[in-house]
Amino acid sequence: MAEAPEEAVKETAAGGAEVDVEELENEGDIAADYIEGLLDIADFDGDIDMDVEGDRAMVSVVGATLDELIGEKGEVLEALQELTRLAVHRATGERSRLMLDIGGFRDSRRKTLTKLGAEAANEVKKTGEVKPLNPMTPFERKVVHDAIAAAGLRSESEGEEPNRYVVVHPAD
């Protein structure tokens, strides 16, 4: 008698969608190998951590002398993330939502942007006027949108990349 194939580990993400944790761990492993190869080529030291948060794989590079891999405003990090997503796509055939962090940059940026979103929401609550913010990357806009929603207001992204920005609207 043949054994039944093992069921993939499924969990429910915050939005209610099922997440295949094993698939996300595989994405993280592919991404970690890719980033490790890049670090070796560039002769950078760094340790790689892989995790699954919600519905995406998270790969973090920690260590000294990583500023060159982040860039002045995170632009190098954004480019490396896209390259890593392409490497995962090439290996799996599936689009990846993988998040790459280097030297804790995204975590630090997330805290700053959450504060920015909350402050913008408070200002709009006081003035009742629409408030546009400065252009941001997709990651940054998502964090700000979440902070504004948590404050009970509505926001939208407007404009075209790379000048796309968040607009905060007063409560209806």
Disulfide bonds with the S-S distance in Angstrom:
none
